[in-house]
């Protein structure tokens, strides 16, 4: 063995050319590195503009396509990348949850925003998603500004952007609804602004600032709501061209205050400044305010990426009042199309075409109005969560001698009054099973079960996964209700959303601008995939509760 070792060493020492080759030849990695120029810095966009269109069903992208201009939705679909099968992957499909999930990449089970509101047994009352009694309103004397993101338990993509560069990035949220501005902007946002319908002012909170910026005060002083509402809301185009919608005046459409019918034109001059929320002009006003915020804060002008989160709330108000098949809904989207065209032109001019990344999505869809469904022989009726609770409490009082055994009903869930049941000396399990049995007798109910049995109750996918993603152990109720397809929790007029069905859960998602290649995918994508995709594009950490995955097709 020693002899073999000596022979090998001798051969090595006798081969100087081989030794020289070993010493001078670069490794494959070194050769590749030498031939490729290393960038001095990571390339990032100047600005990210995120837009959530409240209650925008996915099919609105194509339902009104032939009526859209080339500068708005058509430009998005032509120049951008559309994720055609984007679905909400939790329940309930409600505004606060949707905005939070888009910007956190998380689900209610983790981020804690399980609805616009929810029952808190410790407080014995309902809690609003953005309420904060430790702060006060900035911009008016009302209570509209007693809001903050403190009820949200995780970070947003805006928070992570600011963390990535020691808080040099600027992040601002703008929406008519407080929750549409606050939750997307995140905990560390520079500012969030929302509309106080009672005063007609855009406001904020002492969570963000001590006083309203001068530019925002000047915007308020121009009295934009009054200017928009001087003239009646009439259709953008001749009303006879709205052939994609139902007749103008329908009994199942809700009326504006003081109106004799639900038909155009809508004279809103005597309804107060808050009524602008329920018109397409609310979207126009929001975008004008967002532009002022961009300019005043020099968004997209610094050495790092900035973020502007916009939510358009008026589409939701109009949809709830008139339904997705109304002329009002069609007119709202035709006007939004023109507003989008103007916004894109503005961004191209102020930031530079290809220098910003824009995405548009929705927080949820919406069900058809039950009256419309009945009119067309389609399944769908109404049910009242609150009425059901009252009926059940009456039955339980008579059957078990327990008053108000159900403490609250919200988000298609019931909260048991544990103290009342215990004080009456009754078994909670018996009362719970009684409630479920009574619920299952109602035509509206497709299923009802104890949330403690969620994982053992026979449920198809994706229903089970969506319910699990929406269940927060410390905030959710005790009994889950699932309405039958087409049924809503509502009254004789208008419609709503909140269920797992595709009409509530199928939303648009289109990307355009910096780093985005035109195209589309029909692959199923979750709402929670938006934030991790942004994190990958920006080369930053994803938000702390993220469960989504990167949509790789966008930049390939």
Secondary structure, DSSP 4 states (H G I P E B T S, - for coil): -HHHHHHHHHHHHT-HHHHHHHHHSPPHHHHHHHHSPPPSS----SEEEEEEETT-BTTHHHHTGGGS-TTTHHHHHHHSEEEEEEE--SS---HHHHHHHHHHS--HHHH---SSEEEETTTTEEEETTB-TT--EESSSSSTT-B-STT--S--HHHHHHHHTTT-S-EEEEESSHHHHHHHH-TT-SEEEEEETTTTEEEEETTT-SS--HHHHHHHHTTHHHHHTSS-B--SS-GGG-TTS--S--TTSPPPTT-SSSPSPB--TTS-GGGGGGSTHHHHHHHHHHHHHHHHTTTT-SSS-EEEEEEE-HHHHHHHHH-TTSHHHHHHHHHHHHHHHHHHHHHIIIIITTSEEEEEE-S---PPPHHHHHHTT-S--EE-HHHHHHHHHHHHHHHH--TT-EEEEETTEEEE-HHHHHHTT--HHHHHHHHHHHHTTSTTEEEEEEGGGTTTS---TTHHHHHHHH--TTTS-SEEEEEPTT-EE--SS-----SSSHHHHEE-EEEEETTPPSEEEEEEEETTHHHHHHHHHHT-PPPTT------GGGT-
